[in-house]
Amino acid sequence: MAETTAKRSIIPYGPQHPVLPEPIHLDLVLEDEKIVDVLPNVGFIHRGLEKLVQKKDFNEMMYVIERVCGICSFVHGMGYCATIEKVFDVEIPDRAKFLRTMWSEMSRIHSHMLWLGLLADAFGFESLFYQVWRSREQILNMVELHTGSRLISSVNKVGGVLKDVDDDKLKILSKTVDQIEQDMLRVQKVFFEDYSVQSRLKGIGILTPENAHALGAVGPFARASGIPLDLRMRGDNAMPYIDFEPITSNDCDCYARCYVRFMEVLQSIDIIRQCIAKMPADHTLVTPVKGNPQGEAFMRLEQPRGEVVYYAKANGTKYLDRFRVRTPTFANLIPLCETIKGENFADLGLLVLSIDPCISCTER
């Protein structure tokens, strides 16, 4: 009897995603219901933000860079300012370092909780979705209390930060993260022990440590494959004063990525508590920066989604020659394609979601 071969089909996936409002576009090669190859396509919403350095001066550009991504806006603004500060060779005040660290961890909490809620929605647990997002509202309220805005806070400045936080607001934040921790511990069992959740996540989308390293995976995506890569270990801002170890998993699947992000929410709460306890008494917020930048600098920081790279080249005028951002989703696209190969088409939505994609970040 002649051997039969499966028929191959090439179908487009996207640019709309079934869970995230992200225009990701993949070309899939299918054999029946099995994905055998995948090719990502980028550029659907290219916005040309990096070109604006020629029209906005280096101080105004901070507000543009914040809008690379609404969810990671604080870290984008902080990363841009840190890059220009490196060009100027200035060090920001200690209190500004602690405030930046504290606010970046608040950003990480609301980003990870957004993802956890969307994950719950993706596998059909609507009540869990609402519970996680209700808790997320509490940290967004704290971001608004501290900075005046829920998402795009605009509190970073070349040389430091623009706003201070008094002791009363720090106490409110401390009580709020205590409540968020209790809320997350109540739903922890559902994420980690429910049979339906495990059947959708365990063993799906395997990315081995070898492939994660070779393909350049970053952030929770890499740490879920056992690679302890976390740029916070470099000791930027207040991190030298913080007790911290990266959270990793050796399961290498979608379940592991859920575990790493869930535990990082609890870890960020601990970092915020340490920042509050060790906050410097000196209320100096800004180191004066005079003149225009001259030279170039390269910075690496840890966003909620992973390593982000900034490059700036200045010519001594108020306009930069070049500014470049490499976002974590851009780095994770190729490793994502590796996890998709060999999986069922029905699991594709969860597989794409598992890297926490931000296409607006990727297409600057």
C-alpha positions in Angstrom: 0.0 0.0 0.0 1.4 3.4 -0.9 2.3 5.6 2.0 0.1 8.6 2.4 1.5 12.0 3.3 -0.2 14.8 5.1 -1.3 17.8 3.0 0.5 21.0 3.8 -1.3 24.3 4.0 0.1 27.8 4.4 -2.3 30.1 6.3 -1.9 33.6 7.7 -2.4 34.2 11.4 -3.2 37.7 12.4 -2.6 40.5 12.3 -5.3 40.5 15.0 -4.7 38.3 18.1 -7.7 36.5 19.7 -6.8 37.6 23.2 -4.4 40.6 23.0 -5.2 43.8 21.0 -1.8 43.3 19.3 -1.4 43.2 15.5 1.0 40.2 15.4 1.2 38.5 12.0 2.5 35.0 11.4 2.6 32.8 8.3 2.0 29.2 9.4 2.8 26.0 7.6 0.3 23.3 8.7 0.1 19.5 8.2 -3.5 18.9 9.1 -3.7 20.4 12.6 0.0 20.3 13.3 2.2 23.4 12.8 5.5 22.4 11.1 6.9 25.9 10.3 6.2 29.5 11.1 7.5 32.8 9.8 6.9 36.1 11.7 6.1 39.3 9.8 6.7 42.7 11.4 6.0 46.2 10.2 2.2 46.3 10.2 2.1 49.3 12.6 5.6 50.8 12.1 5.3 54.3 13.7 8.8 55.9 13.1 9.2 57.0 16.7 13.0 56.7 16.5 13.0 59.2 13.6 11.6 61.9 15.9 14.9 62.5 17.6 15.6 64.8 14.7 12.6 67.0 15.5 12.3 66.8 19.3 15.1 67.9 21.6 16.7 65.4 24.0 14.5 66.5 26.9 11.2 66.4 24.9 12.1 62.9 23.5 11.6 61.4 27.0 7.8 61.9 26.5 7.9 60.3 23.1 9.9 57.3 24.2 7.3 56.7 27.0 4.8 56.1 24.3 6.7 53.3 22.7 4.5 51.1 24.9 1.7 52.1 27.2 2.2 49.2 29.6 6.0 49.5 29.9 6.0 53.3 29.6 7.7 54.0 32.9 10.7 51.7 32.2 11.0 53.2 28.6 11.2 56.7 30.1 13.6 55.6 32.8 15.8 53.8 30.2 15.9 56.7 27.9 16.9 59.1 30.7 19.5 56.6 32.0 21.0 56.5 28.5 21.3 60.3 28.2 22.6 60.5 31.8 25.4 58.1 30.7 26.2 60.4 27.8 26.5 63.3 30.3 28.3 61.1 32.8 26.0 62.2 35.7 24.7 60.2 38.6 21.2 60.8 39.9 20.5 61.3 43.6 20.0 58.3 45.9 16.3 59.1 46.5 15.7 59.3 42.8 17.3 55.8 42.4 15.0 54.3 45.0 11.9 56.0 43.5 12.8 54.7 40.1 13.3 51.2 41.4 10.0 51.3 43.3 8.0 52.7 40.4 9.5 50.2 38.0 8.5 47.3 40.2 5.0 48.8 40.4 5.0 48.8 36.6 6.1 45.1 36.6 3.3 44.2 38.9 0.6 45.7 36.8 2.1 44.3 33.6 2.3 40.8 34.9 -1.1 40.9 36.4 -2.5 42.2 33.1 -0.9 39.1 31.5 -2.2 36.7 34.1 -5.7 38.0 33.7 -5.5 37.6 29.9 -4.1 34.1 30.4 -7.1 33.2 32.5 -9.4 34.6 29.9 -7.6 32.6 27.2 -8.3 29.3 28.8 -11.9 30.3 29.7 -11.7 31.2 33.4 -13.6 34.5 33.3 -14.0 34.8 37.1 -10.3 34.4 37.6 -9.7 37.0 34.9 -11.9 39.5 36.8 -10.3 38.7 40.1 -6.7 39.3 38.9 -7.7 42.5 37.1 -9.6 43.8 40.1 -6.4 43.4 42.1 -4.4 45.1 39.3 -6.6 48.1 39.7 -5.2 48.6 43.2 -1.6 49.0 41.9 -2.7 51.3 39.1 -4.4 53.4 41.8 -1.1 53.6 43.6 0.7 54.6 40.4 -1.8 57.4 39.9 -1.4 58.5 43.6 2.3 58.7 43.3 2.7 60.1 39.8 -0.6 61.6 38.8 -1.3 59.2 36.0 -2.2 55.5 35.8 0.0 54.4 32.9 2.1 57.1 31.2 3.4 58.9 34.3 6.0 61.2 32.8 7.9 61.5 36.1 11.4 60.7 34.8 13.8 63.5 33.9 17.4 63.5 32.6 19.2 63.8 35.9 16.5 62.3 38.2 12.8 62.4 38.8 10.2 65.1 38.8 8.0 64.1 41.8 8.6 63.0 45.3 6.5 60.7 47.5 5.8 61.6 51.1 5.6 59.2 54.0 1.8 59.0 54.0 1.7 57.9 50.4 4.4 55.3 51.1 2.3 53.9 54.0 -0.7 53.7 51.7 1.4 51.8 49.1 2.7 49.4 51.8 -0.9 48.5 52.8 -1.9 48.2 49.2 0.8 45.7 48.3 -0.1 43.7 51.4 -3.6 43.4 50.1 -2.5 42.5 46.6 -0.3 39.8 48.0 -3.2 38.3 49.9 -5.4 38.5 46.8 -2.7 36.7 44.7 -2.1 34.0 47.2 -5.9 33.3 47.2 -5.9 32.6 43.4 -2.5 30.9 43.4 -4.0 27.4 43.7 -6.1 27.9 40.6 -3.1 28.9 38.4 -0.9 26.1 39.6 -3.1 23.2 40.7 -6.3 23.2 38.6 -6.5 20.3 36.3 -8.0 22.3 33.4 -5.2 24.9 33.6 -2.5 22.3 33.7 -4.0 20.4 30.7 -3.8 23.7 28.7 -0.3 24.7 29.8 1.8 21.8 30.9 4.1 20.3 28.2 3.0 23.0 25.6 5.5 25.2 23.8 8.7 23.6 25.0 11.8 25.9 24.7 14.9 24.1 26.0 17.6 26.0 27.8 19.9 25.4 24.8 17.5 26.9 22.3 16.6 29.7 24.7 20.3 30.6 24.9 21.1 30.1 21.2 18.0 32.0 20.0 18.4 34.9 22.4 15.3 34.6 24.5 15.0 37.2 27.3 12.9 38.0 30.4 10.4 35.6 31.9 10.4 33.6 28.6 14.1 32.8 29.2 13.8 32.4 32.9 11.1 29.8 32.4 13.6 27.8 30.5 16.0 27.8 33.5 18.2 30.7 32.4 18.7 33.2 35.3 19.0 36.2 33.0 17.7 39.3 34.8 19.2 42.7 34.2 18.2 43.9 37.6 21.2 41.9 38.9 23.5 44.5 37.2 22.7 46.8 40.1 21.1 49.8 38.4 19.4 52.4 40.5 18.7 51.1 44.0 19.2 47.4 43.2 22.6 47.2 45.0 20.7 47.8 48.3 17.9 45.2 47.5 18.0 41.5 48.3 17.1 39.9 45.0 17.5 36.6 43.1 16.0 35.8 39.7 13.0 33.5 39.7 13.4 30.6 37.3 11.8 27.3 36.3 13.2 24.2 34.6 9.8 23.1 33.1 10.4 25.1 29.9 6.7 25.2 28.9 3.8 27.6 29.1 3.1 26.5 32.6 6.6 27.5 33.6 6.1 31.0 32.1 2.9 31.4 34.1 4.8 30.3 37.2 7.7 32.7 36.7 5.4 35.7 36.1 3.1 34.9 39.0 6.0 34.6 41.4 7.6 37.7 40.1 4.5 39.6 41.2 5.2 38.5 44.8 8.9 39.2 44.4 8.1 42.8 43.1 6.0 43.3 46.2 8.9 42.3 48.4 11.2 44.7 46.5 8.7 47.6 46.9 8.7 46.9 50.7 12.5 47.0 50.8 12.5 50.3 48.8 10.0 51.8 51.3 12.1 50.6 54.3 15.4 51.9 52.9 14.2 55.1 51.2 16.9 57.8 51.7 15.8 60.7 53.9 17.5 63.3 51.6 14.8 64.6 49.3 17.1 65.7 46.5 15.5 64.4 43.3 17.6 65.9 40.4 21.2 66.3 39.6 21.5 69.4 37.4 22.5 68.7 33.8 23.8 71.6 31.8 24.5 72.0 28.1 23.8 69.5 25.4 24.8 65.8 25.2 28.0 64.9 23.3 29.0 61.3 22.6 27.1 58.0 22.6 25.9 55.5 25.1 24.5 52.0 25.3 22.2 50.8 28.1 20.5 47.5 29.0 17.6 47.3 31.5 15.0 44.8 32.6 11.5 45.5 31.5 8.5 43.4 32.7 8.8 41.5 29.4 12.6 41.2 29.5 15.8 42.9 28.5 15.5 46.2 26.6 18.4 47.8 24.9 18.8 51.6 24.3 21.4 53.3 22.2 21.8 57.1 21.8 24.3 59.1 19.7 24.5 62.8 20.5 26.4 65.5 18.5 26.5 68.4 21.0 23.3 70.0 19.9 19.9 69.6 21.6 18.9 67.0 18.9 20.2 63.5 19.0 21.8 62.0 15.8 20.4 58.6 16.5 18.3 56.8 19.1 17.6 53.1 18.9 15.5 50.7 21.0 15.6 46.9 20.9 12.6 45.7 22.8 12.1 42.2 24.5 9.3 41.1 22.1 11.6 41.7 19.2 14.2 39.4 20.8 11.6 36.8 21.7 9.9 36.4 18.3 12.4 33.9 17.0 12.4 31.7 20.2 8.5 31.9 20.0 8.6 30.4 16.5 10.7 27.6 17.9 8.1 26.8 20.5 5.3 26.9 18.0 6.8 24.3 15.7 5.3 20.8 16.3 2.3 22.1 18.3 -1.3 21.9 17.5 -3.0 24.8 15.8 -5.6 25.0 18.6 -2.8 25.9 21.1 -1.4 28.8 19.0 -3.3 31.5 20.9 -1.8 30.5 24.2 1.6 30.0 22.7 1.8 33.5 21.3 0.3 34.8 24.6 3.0 33.0 26.6 5.8 35.4 25.6 3.6 38.4 26.6 4.0 40.0 23.2 4.0 43.8 22.6 4.0 44.5 18.9 3.7 48.2 19.4 7.0 48.0 21.3 8.6 45.9 18.5 7.5 48.3 15.7 8.9 51.6 17.0 
